[in-house]
């Protein structure tokens, strides 16, 4: 196993696709539908003596702003590497526009 990844995304299809892709690349994955459940998962894992190696999170979620949840998580887990998805998938967000180009991370990044 290459590492443990926690995914936070409110869209089930995104969670499923990331979980399948990362699992195929030999990562252990837990996916949460919102920021609150992700914080509970991180704390529960820590209490069991299990650490996450990476966090993949959406910025635009209904329960809490992704930047706020990221701030809370980084305060509690400052060494946890984070990959942020900042695409506006069909949602109107004041001050935000969808990215016109896509940047792909090399496979070994996560």
FENSUL-V185543 format. One record per backbone hydrogen bond with DSSP energy under -1.0 kcal/mol. CO is the residue of the C=O (numbers start at 1). NH is the residue of the N-H. E is the energy in kcal/mol with one decimal. If there is no record, write none. Layout:
CO/NH/E ; CO/NH/E
This chain:
3/28/-2.7 ; 4/53/-2.3 ; 4/54/-1.7 ; 5/30/-2.2 ; 6/56/-2.8 ; 7/32/-3.3 ; 8/58/-2.1 ; 11/15/-2.3 ; 12/16/-2.8 ; 13/17/-2.6 ; 14/18/-2.7 ; 15/19/-2.5 ; 16/20/-2.8 ; 17/21/-2.5 ; 18/22/-2.7 ; 19/23/-2.3 ; 20/24/-2.3 ; 21/25/-1.0 ; 22/27/-2.2 ; 23/26/-1.8 ; 26/2/-3.1 ; 28/5/-3.1 ; 30/7/-2.6 ; 32/9/-2.2 ; 34/38/-1.5 ; 35/39/-2.2 ; 36/40/-2.1 ; 37/41/-2.3 ; 38/42/-2.8 ; 39/43/-2.4 ; 40/44/-2.7 ; 41/45/-2.8 ; 42/46/-2.3 ; 43/47/-2.3 ; 44/48/-1.5 ; 45/50/-3.3 ; 46/49/-1.4 ; 54/6/-2.3 ; 55/83/-2.9 ; 56/8/-2.8 ; 57/85/-3.3 ; 59/66/-2.7 ; 65/69/-2.3 ; 66/70/-2.2 ; 67/71/-2.0 ; 68/72/-2.2 ; 69/73/-2.7 ; 70/74/-3.0 ; 71/75/-1.6 ; 72/76/-1.7 ; 73/77/-3.2 ; 77/80/-1.7 ; 81/55/-2.1 ; 83/57/-2.5 ; 85/59/-1.6 ; 87/89/-1.0 ; 88/90/-1.8 ; 93/96/-2.2 ; 106/109/-2.1
